[in-house]
Amino acid sequence: MKMQQVSDHCFAVLNETNLVCDANSGLINVGDGVLVDTQSDLPHARKMIELFSTVWSAPPKHVVLTHEDIVNRPGSDGGSQSIEDESHVSTQEVRRRAA
């Protein structure tokens, strides 16, 4: 995994192996912060946190999960359980709120 800066306040953690279930994550590092996707499992989520922690002053308070297959699978939240005190918003919820 590697982190790339996309713009002044946006960063991406990219998986380079391109295996099934590999996920990428984004960080909008402004205000309370927004994390987009949390990786597919805890080991990858921990590595993502390690990489993003080099640029954030505090963990983001908002999380958007775009992988509905993970969000809607009972008992599975990918790597999102690695983020404490955040607000999870699934893609379905974003659509609902935008309507």
Secondary structure as GFF3:
##gff-version 3
##sequence-region A 1 99
A	DSSP	beta_strand	2	7	.	.	.	ID=ss1
A	DSSP	beta_strand	10	14	.	.	.	ID=ss2
A	DSSP	beta_strand	25	28	.	.	.	ID=ss3
A	DSSP	beta_strand	34	36	.	.	.	ID=ss4
A	DSSP	alpha_helix	42	52	.	.	.	ID=ss5
A	DSSP	beta_strand	62	65	.	.	.	ID=ss6
A	DSSP	alpha_helix	68	71	.	.	.	ID=ss7
A	DSSP	three_ten_helix	80	82	.	.	.	ID=ss8
A	DSSP	beta_strand	87	90	.	.	.	ID=ss9
A	DSSP	alpha_helix	91	98	.	.	.	ID=ss10
###
